[in-house]
Structures are given as C-alpha cells and as structure tokens.
Amino acid sequence: MARPSTPTLTDTERKVLEVLWKKKSASVREVTDELSRKTPTAYTTVLTMLGILEKKGLVSHVRDGRAFIYSAAISRSDAMASALQHLLKQFFNGSPAVLAQHLVQEHDIGPSELDALRRMIDDAPEDEDK
C-alpha cells in the first residue's frame, strides 16, 4: 500500500525543489546529477519525487522532445510560509507569539539577535484587527 501524501514537504521533496529554484528549470537527469553531487541519488527516485511534487501542484513540466523539463510552481518564500503555517498549527496553536516565546526560551539567541528582534517588533505596524 502506498504511503499517503504529506501536506508538507519531505526532505527529499525539498531538495528537489531547491535544485529547481536554483536552476529555474531542469530535466530529471539534471536534477539527479545536481542531487548526486552531495549524495548518490537514483534517477527513478527523482522521477518519482517530481511526480509527487506535480500532484501536489508544486512543480509543473513542459515537454522538450522526449524529455520533460520541470520548474517550480511555488516560490521558496511561499514554500517557507506554508511550512511555517503547518508548524504553527501543529505545535503552537496557530500562534506566532507562542512560537516566538518558545524560540526565545528554548534556544540560544544571543544579545545582538534579541536586540534585532526587539527593533523589528518596535518597528512593526500595529494590527488594528486584533
């Protein structure tokens, strides 16, 4: 039985998208070659991942002779926003403030980083809807 599709990117899916974001568009072979620079990666694995990403609406392809040329259908920024939304919903009750509190309490954030965060908070526009 096939594993159900995940709403977020798996590590391998993200790596494939990283190649497409870098190259703008690429064939399965080009993605495979790029990924194999760090870790040996099978052509069939990349082909499968691109199919999954296409079903998720995250990549698209055009035909170039016998080859399919893939490109990302989502920007890196949109992918980050989606992953963050999922993380917020799953672990932080949808609250960016709870996430920020967790980061400050549980992780080594240096004084200069805290000062930068304070400045960003001070400079943030007030949200009158809340």
Secondary structure, DSSP 8 states (H G I E B T S, - for coil): ------SS--HHHHHHHHHHHHHSSEEHHHHHHHHHTTS---HHHHHHHHHHHHHTTSEEEEEETTEEEEEESS-HHHHHHHHHHHHHHHHSTT-HHHHHHHHHHHS---HHHHHHHHHHHHHS---TT-
